[in-house]
Amino acid sequence: MQRREVTIQSMTLQDQRGFTLVELMVAAGLSLFVLATMYGVFRSQTHTAKGQESRMEAHEYALSVLDIMVREIRNSGYFPNGLCNATGGVVEATATSFRLVYDANGDGDCLDADEDIKFELQGSNILRNTQALTDSNVTALLFTYFPQQTGGAAPPPMCITANNPAGCNLDLTQATNWTSIQRIAISVTVQSTSPDVQFGGQSTITMSSGADLRNHGVGS
């Protein structure tokens, strides 16, 4: 009976032994490795999500500005009463600005606030008349003008200045050529308004669209 008690006590003491220092250090190292791996994955996913969010914001800005400009530029030269028909509704055509008139309400005067419209790049904003369409986040705006296509091949662009764009034809510094404008290609470069320096930084996107002046060449 006495021998049996000694055996049980020996087993109990053996079961209560703790971890060695080496085992604790190995366990701590493994834990740190797992945590570092998880943090790396989290940071990478956050970086990707923030970058996508920033690009989407810039994309939506560019798309909304282009939509506004295209919808209104298409109205150039809309004169249901046959009045206001100087230069087909085009008042100004440069690389970074375009001014148009149209008779929105059909009263024949083209003098109302929404009948004489100018889009232009001023600093880092695109303006519609004096109202900013952007939040100081535009880096470039470019208008390229094209005459009506009369053959199988697309016509060359019209000249904003001498040989600009390359291979151009018809000088837009001459107002008499404004009536020949049939299509305007618009390119906008926009940055996100809320860049995250730590995750993704600044996103910049360039979008382009075209506006056909559907009232040019149409009889009043």
N, C-alpha and C positions, 0 to 999 in steps of 0.2 A: 504494500500500500504506500509506503513512503517513497519507494522508487518511482511509482507512477506519478506522484505529485511533482517530483523533481522534473520529470519529462514534460509535463504540462507547463510548468513555469518556464522551462527553457524554450518551448515552442512559442509561448506568449511573448517573451522578450525578443525573440527573433522576428516576429511579425510586426513589431513596433519600430523597426529600424527605419530612418528617414532617407531622403535623397542625398547623394553626394554632391559636392560643389561642382564637379564636372557635369553631372546630370542637370543641375540647375542652370549652368551656363549654356549648355546645349539647348535646353528648353527655351531659355530666354532668347537665344539667337534665332531659333526657328520662329518664335513668336514675332520678333522684330522683322524677320524676312517676310512672313505672311502679311504683316501690317504694311510694310513698305510696298509689297506687290499690289495690295488692295488700294493703297493711296495712289500708286502710279496709274492703275486702271481708272480710278475715279477722276483723277486729274486729266487723263487723256480724253475721257468721255465728256467732261465738262468743257475742255478746250474745243472739242468738235461741236458740241451743242452751241456754245457761245459763238463760234465762227459761223455756223449755219444761221443762227439768229441774226447776226450782224449783216451777213450777205442778203438774207431775206428782207431785212429792213431797207437796205440800199436798193434792192430790186423793186420793192413796192413803191419807194419814192420815185425812182426813175419811171416806172410804169405809169404811175398816176400823173406825173408831169407830162409825159408824152401823150397820154390820152387826152388831156385838156387841150394841148396845143394842136394835135391832129384834128380833133373834132371842130375846133374853131377855124383853123386854117382852111379846111375844106369848104368853108362858107365864103371864101374870098370871091368877090365878084357876083354875089347873089343880089341881083337888082330886078325884082319882079315888075317894076314900073318902067324899066329902061333908063332910069336916071342914075347919077353918081358913077357913071361907067368909065371914068378916066383910068387908063392903064389896067383895065380888067379887075379892079379891086386891089391891086398891089400898090402900096404907097412907099415901101422901103424894103430892100432885099440885100442884106449883107451876110457875111459868114456867121455872125453872132446875133443878128436881129432880123425880125421880119414884121412888117406892119401891113395890115389889111383893113379894108372897109367892106361892109356889106349892109344891105337894107333889111335888118332883122324884122322890123314890124311893117314893112311894105309902105311906108309913108313917103318914100321918095327923097328923103333928105340925107340919110346916112350920117346924121349928126348926133345921134343918141349915144349914151355912155358905152353901150355894148355893141356899137356899130363901127367904131374906130378902135382897133385893137393892135397893140404892139407887144411882141414877145422879144425879150432881149436878155443877154447875160450881162449882169452888172455886179462886179466883184465876184462873190461866191454864191450869188442868188440868180435865179431866173425870175424875171418880172413879167407880169401881165399888166401892161400900162404901168401903174406905180405900185401895184400890189405884188409882194413876193409870193411865189408859189412853192418856195423851198425854205429850208432853215439854215442858210449859209453853209450848205454842204455840197455845192456843185463845183466841180473842177473844170468842166468843159461843156460847151454847147456849140454845135456846128450845124448850120443849114447848108445843104447842097441842092442846087436847082437844076431841073432838067426840062427841056422843051418837049413838045408832043412827039411821040414816036410815030413816024410816018412810013417806016419800012420794016424789014424783018429784024434788023439789028437795032439794039437800044442806042439812042442818041448819046453823044458825049455830054458831060455836064456843062452848064453855063459858067462863064468866067466871072468870078468875084473880083479878082484883079488879074493882071496880065499873066496868062498861063497858070492860073490858080483856080481850080484844081488842074493838074497836069492833063494836057490834051483837050482842054475845054474849048468851047465855041460860044459865041454871042456874049457881048460885054454887058454885064449887069450894072456897070456904072452909068450906062445909058438908059434912061427911063423908058425909052421907046422899045426896049427889049423886054420889059417887064410883062407885057401882054403875051409873050411867048412862053412864060413859065407855065408848065402843066403839072409838074410833080415836084414835091420838095421832100428830100430825105433829111430826117432830123436825128441827130446823134447827141445823147446826153450822158455825161459821166457824173455819177453821184457817189458820195461817201455816206456811210452809216452815221447817224447823228449821236449815237451813244456807244462809242468804241470801248472795249474792255482791254486795257493794256496788258493785264495778266493773262487773260484767256482770249486769244484771237486777234487783238489789236483792231486796227481800222480796216474796214472792208470797203473796197471801191468796185463799182460795177458800171459798165458802159452798155447802154441799150440804144437801139435804133428803130425807127419806124418811118413810114412814108405817108405823105398826105397828097392826094390827087386833087387839084383844083377843078372840081367837077363842073363849075360854072363858066370856065374859060372856053371860048369857042361856041357857047350856046347862045342862041339868039334870044333877045329880050321879048 
